[in-house]
Amino acid sequence: MTSYRRRRRIVAKAVGRVQGVGYRAFCAHEATRLLVEGYAKNLPDGRTVEVVAEADEPTLRTFIERLREGPTMSHVDSVTFRWEDSTGEFDGFEAVI
């Protein structure tokens, strides 16, 4: 018997040394590994990356923990996020330039 897990969306902001250190590529790698769809992009303040991601809630919770860790060269001060309904608009995960 298969159980259906409802898809959700998070809109997250990772703050710290997260630009210019491979953080967006890290997000894309982890998203691909976890089958998360969405994007990561730098915000103009120079210290924030916005991540919009869709998957089932348990998978997104795991993804959030990975966002808090980040790649070796990063230093993540905080990750805040909000839950939203999934729109299904994504096909894969993209590190937006």
N, C-alpha and C positions, 0 to 999 in steps of 0.2 A: 504494500500500500504506500503510495507516494503522498507526502504532505506538501501542501502549497504554502509557500512563505510569501506574504505580501511584500511587494517592493516598496521601498521608502526612498526618500532623498534627504541628504544632508547638505547644508550650505555652511562650510567651515572656513575659519580664518586662522592660519598659523602665523604667529608673530615671533620675531627674533632674528637670528642670522639665518634666514631662509631664502635669500636671493643671492644668486651667483655662486651657490655651493652645491648645485645638483639636486635641490629639493624637489623641483617639479618633475625631473626625470625619475627620482625616487618614488614620488607619488604615482607616476605612470607605471612604473615597474610593479609596485605593490598592488595597484588596481588591476593590472593584467593578471597577476598571480591569483588574486582573490575573486576575479570575474566581476569587478566593479566598473561601472560606466560613468563617464562624466569628463571633467577637465580640472586642471590646476593652472592658475595664472598669477603672475606677479601683479601686485597693486602698486600704484605710483608712489606710495610713501617710502619705498625702498626697504621695508622690513616686514611686509605682510604678503603671504600667498593665500589667495582664495581658492578653495577646493569645493566644487559641486560634484556630488557623487550619488549614484543610484545603485541599489542592490537590496537584498533583504536585510532586515534590521540586525540580526546577529553578525552578518558579514560586515555591515557598516560599522558596528561597534569595534570589530577587530581592526578595520581600516583606520578608524580614529586613533586607536592605540599606536599603530604604525606611524601615523602622522605626528604623534607626540614624540616619537623617537627620532625620526628623520635620519638622513644619511650622516656619515661620519663627520664631515666638515661643517655640518649645520649645528646651530644651538637654538632649539625651540623653547622659547619662553612660555608660550601658552598656545593652546588650540581651543577655540570656542566654536560652537556649532549650534544650529537649530535644525529640527526635523521638519520636513515638508512632505507632501504627497508626491509620489513619483509621477513624472510626465511621460517617461518612455522616449524622450527625444534624442537620447544618445545612442551611438553605435560604437562602442569601445571607449577608450580613455585617451585624452589628448593633453599634452603639456603645451599650453597656449603660449605663444611668444608675444 
